[in-house]
Amino acid sequence: MKKRPTIGITPDINDLEAPETEYVVRRNYADAVLDTGGLPFILPYSGEVSAYLANLDGLLVTGGMFDIDPKLYRQSARKSYVMKPARTHFEKALIEGALERQVPVLGICNGMQLLAVCLGGELVQDIPSEMPAAYEHKLDQPATIPQHEVAVPGNSWALPALRAGSYVVNSVHHQAVLPSPAYRQIGSAPDGVIEAIEAVGGGFALGIQWHPEYRISEIDQEIWQGFIAAAAEHLSKRSALPHG
């Protein structure tokens, strides 16, 4: 049987105030990995980042209903935000380690924003107040419902098979990534909000602002196939290394 690439998935914590907290990952993240040929593993928060990465072929940094500390991207908080420092610290270490080891990275929603920060970028802290001409990107309706179009130029290094065009995607975010020379913008909404980025300098490091794990758009499956293909290539290289 062909060996499947191992994909580490970062979890959320259900309730920080509960006497017993639980790691939580929505099933559709794991299903998307499984259905595309990967083998998903949940990564408990730990200082063993190097040990995790030594056994992974891909890193999936999931979304969440919280924000990244603005200090991490050289800004001061303009509002009061819900933050999860332990999760952000863990995911930041994972992303930085994965970039160094050239382990493929897929960051979704908050995961894309943290990828941008790790690459040296900054964020729009609140779209409604800082980009008043933009439309609402966090509507009170399910992520199974398409929200807006994303224009894709079709020049992605990470997803070379992705065709140029306009794709309708979901949208559940109030922050956004700012332009930076550290990454390429490979998808944007009609109002100018950046919806997809990839790292400059080689390797697979892809950030997606919407939620492709719901697989409601044609582009979503292209993203998963590209990510798992990159992970499979990493597995092949890792398997060729001498052990012991």
N, C-alpha and C positions, 0 to 999 in steps of 0.2 A: 504494500500500500504506500502511495506517495505521501511523504511527510508534509504536514501542513505548517505554514508559518505561524509562530506564536505571537499573539497580539495582546499587549498589556492595556487594560482599560482602567482609567482612573475613576474611582467612585465618588459620590457625594456622601455626606453624613445626613441622616434623616432629620434629626432634631438635636441641636447642641444643648438644649436645656433638659432633655430627657435623662432619667437616671441610667438608662442603658441605651446608648446610641447604636445605630446600625449603619453599615455601609450599604449604599443604595446605587444601583445602576439600572436604568430603564432597559427592559428586555430588548427593545428594538435596536439598541447599540450592539448587543451581543449577537442578535439574530442577523444583523447586516454583515457582521464579520464571519459568522458561520456560513451563511448562505453564499458568500463570495469566496469561500475556500480557506479562511483563516481559522485559527484555534484560539478563542478568547480566554483571557485570564484576568480576574479582577486584582488590582494592586492595592493592598491595604497601605495606609500611610506609614511610612517607615524611613529610617535613615539608610536602609540598605539599597540605595538607588543603583549603585554600581552592580550589585548582585542581580537586581532585577534586569537591568539593561544587558547584562552578559548573557541572559537567557531569552531575550526578546528579539523578534524580527520586525516588530512594528509597535508604535506607541500611539494609542488613541486617547486624546485628552478631551473629555466630554464637557458639555455645557452645564450650566447651573444657575439658580436664581440668586446670584450674588455678584459683587463687583470686585475688581482688583484694586488693591491699595494704590492710590495715585502716586504715592511716594516712589513706587517701583518704576514709574515712568516720568520721574522728575517734575511732577505737578503737585499742587496742594488741592485737597478736597474742597470742592465748591458747594457740596451738599452733604447730607448725612447718608452714608451708603451702608448696605448690608455687606459685610466682608467675612470671609472665612480664612483667616491667616494660615492655619495649619494646612488646609488643602492647597492654598496658593503656594506656600513654601515648598510643599512636596512636589506639586506639579511643575513648578519652576525648575527645581533641581532635576527632575526627570527630563524635561525638555532640553535644558542646557546639556545634560549628559548625553541625550540621544543625538543632538546636533554634533557634539564632539565625536561620538562614535559612528556617526552616519547611520543611525537606526532611523528608518522612515517614521515620520511624525504626521499625524492628522489631527489638527485641532479644530473642534467644532464649537461655534458660538463663543462662549467665554474662553474655550480652549484656543480659538483663533486669536482672540485678543491677548491672551497670555503668550502665545507664540510670537506675536508682533512685539510685545514688550521684551521678551527674551532676545529678540533679534536687534533690539535697540530703538524700537518705535514708540510712539505715544498714542493715547486714546482720546476720543471725544467722550467726556465723562457723562454727558447727557444730551442725546440728540435733540429732544424738543426745545431745550433752553439754549443750546449752543449752535444748532443748525435749524433755525425757525422756518426756513424755506423747505426743509425736508418733510416728507409725510410721516405718519405714525408707523413705526417699525415694531411696536409691541402692542398689537391689538388684543382685545379680550375675547379671543376665539381660539379653537384648537389648532395645534400645529399640523393637523391633517388637512387643513384648508390652505390652498395656495394664496399668497398675499400680494406679491408684486413680481415684476420681471427683473432678471439680472442679465445684463449684457456681457457676453464672454467674447473676447477678441480671438480666441482660438490659437494663441501662441504660447501655451503653457509648457514649461519644461517638465513638470511633474506629470501632467496629463496630456501627452502629445497627441493622443487619439481624439481628444475633445474637439468637436467642431465649433467654429465660430457661430454665434447666433444669440438669440434671446430665449431665456428659459424662465418659466414661472415657478417660484419657490415660496416656501413658508417664511415666516419672520417672527422672531420672539426675542427682541433685544432693544435696549434703550441706549447702549453705548456703541461706539464704532471705532475702527482703526483709522488713524491719520496716515497720510502718505509718508513714505520714508525710503531713502536709498537702500535700506537694508533688506527690502523685499519688493517683489513685483506685484502690481495690482492686476489680477487676472479675471476680475468680475466686479461689476458695479451696478447699483440700482439707478433708475432714471434720475433720482434726485441727487446723485453724486456720492451717496454712501458706499464705501468700499465693502464688497461682499465676499471677496476671495483674494487670498494672497499666496505667494510662494517665496521661499527664501532665495536670495541671490547667493551664488557660489557653489552650486552643485548639491547633490543629494535630494531626497524627497522630504520636503517640509512644507506641508500644505495647510492653509487655514481657510475654513469655510464658515461664514457668518450665520447662514441659515442652518436648518437641521436636516441633513440628508439621510439620517437614520430612519426617517419616516417614509422615504422612498416614494414620494408622490410626484416627482418630476423626472423627466428623462435624464437630466444631468446627474441625478443622485447616484444611479447605478454606475455611471462612468467614474464617479469619485471613488466608490468602494472598490471597483475593479482595478483602478489605478493604484490605490493604496495597497491592496493585497498583492498585486503583481510586484510592487516594489519590495514588499515584505518577503515574498517568495525569492526574489533575487538576493536579498540580504541573507536568507536562510541558506541559499546555495553557497554563498561566499563563506558564511560561518561554518558550514559543514565541511568545507574544504580545508579549514585551519587545523593544524595538528593539535591534538588533545593530550592532556596529561603533562 
